[in-house]
Amino acid sequence: MPSLPSKNVFMIGLNEFNHEKLKSIRNFDSYTFHGLIPPEEAEDADDYNIPVMLNELEKKLIKFNGSVDAIVTYIDFPISMMTPILRPKFGLTSPSLESILKCQHKYWGRVVQKEIVPDAVPRFCALDPFADDPYASVDLKFPFWLKPVKSVGSYLGFRIKNRREFDRAVGVIRKYIGRMAEPFNAILDRAEVPAEIRKVDGSFCIAEQIIGGRQCTLEGYVFNGKVNIYGVVDSIRHANKSTFFHYDYPSRLPVSVQKRMTAITEDVLAHIGYDNHPFNIEFFWNQSTGKIWLLEINTRISQSHSDLFEKVDGASNHQITVELGMGRDPAFPKRKGEYNRASKFFYRKWEDAIVTRVPTPEEIAEIQRDVPGSLIDVKVAEGVRLYDLNEQDSYSYDLAWIFLGANNYRDLGRKYRECVERLRFEFKQADLLPPGQRIESQP
């Protein structure tokens, strides 16, 4: 019996790391994966020109000598917003661009969330950082969060404790917000947006009440109107309450809390008309009061979680992206992996410096051989100044991502310490900015 022709899956920004993760998905050999836009370009916001990028993507797909069976991505803004624009042109199932924007536009998102789950939404307000007195629009007490209506990876997000910090943050935001605002506005122009939301474009910010508790992410998808949650991942922060330390899977939150979060997710996604697409939605649970807060909705899988799912469930969450892109209901495995627990650790440096040495490929390979279940992805290169790295949070710099699998959390911690002890990074001083002070300059 002749084999069926493979399906052509176009993945925008496909890189080597994620191509390896794709190998764990069901029926991997039945797909041919094609990269669209080199990964370094897809993740470089300094060069985003949305009309040009969309035009080039469409031309490549039209010229392709074969069937276009799926157009997908795992990359955040603006790539995640391009697939719902491209898919209808090739007859592929797609969520509406408006439903994507109701998740990605922080202010619009809060407005629609408040309509359906008001008890899970913190107080918020929009403000124009370019106004003569931006603070006049703020009706929240200190402390509060200040962030653009569209950002990536906590870029230009600040925890504001007083008026002095507010004014300093606004100065930084004014200088750099155009990096995200311009491409975001180009996408907004393609959607049907209510007039009251249209006024709050990508050059605006949102101030939000501080919320907290134990944080987690529900990874799921919607297929033909039905919400499916296939995993819950805990997000553990450093003591500054702003910077992530590690992600743990499976979650240790009570099942009853996870069910309440699932119910909120179902209500919100149905309310905004989100369908036939993956998502991950972040929550806080206040253990003392029982309060659940909805933090944000991302319109893609989390590549940070891909290795965790592979280690515990036996397939990366790329299976969700690919099969939904094909118009199929993904049948994701459960607890079919090699390990009971898995984590992604962020190995960071807290002050500016110039990198003079990174671990060699041979050193990384040796660590991975000696520490079962380890996978290390170095994020910096020799000669790089940490200050110049893109899309870092406002308080630290990523040196490496350390993925680990183990049978319990104690072993995860032991393996992490061993990896860190053996990772040889070296630095030299570069007019060091103390922790938390990057707000005075480029974040």
KANOR-V163053 format. One record per run of one state. SS is the DSSP state (H for helix, E for strand, C for the rest). FROM is the first residue (numbers start at 1). TO is the last residue. Records with the same first field share a line. If there is no record, write none. Layout:
SS: FROM-TO ; FROM-TO
//
This chain:
C: 1-6 ; 13-15 ; 23-27 ; 37-38 ; 43-44 ; 48-49 ; 64-69 ; 73-78 ; 91-96 ; 105-105 ; 117-117 ; 121-123 ; 129-133 ; 138-143 ; 149-157 ; 161-162 ; 177-177 ; 189-194 ; 199-203 ; 210-213 ; 224-225 ; 238-243 ; 250-254 ; 273-276 ; 286-291 ; 299-302 ; 314-317 ; 326-340 ; 350-353 ; 358-360 ; 371-373 ; 379-384 ; 389-396 ; 407-408 ; 423-425 ; 429-437 ; 441-443
E: 7-12 ; 31-36 ; 70-72 ; 124-128 ; 144-148 ; 158-160 ; 204-209 ; 214-223 ; 226-237 ; 244-249 ; 277-285 ; 292-298 ; 341-349 ; 354-357 ; 374-378 ; 385-385 ; 397-406 ; 426-428
H: 16-22 ; 28-30 ; 39-42 ; 45-47 ; 50-63 ; 79-90 ; 97-104 ; 106-116 ; 118-120 ; 134-137 ; 163-176 ; 178-188 ; 195-198 ; 255-272 ; 303-313 ; 318-325 ; 361-370 ; 386-388 ; 409-422 ; 438-440
//
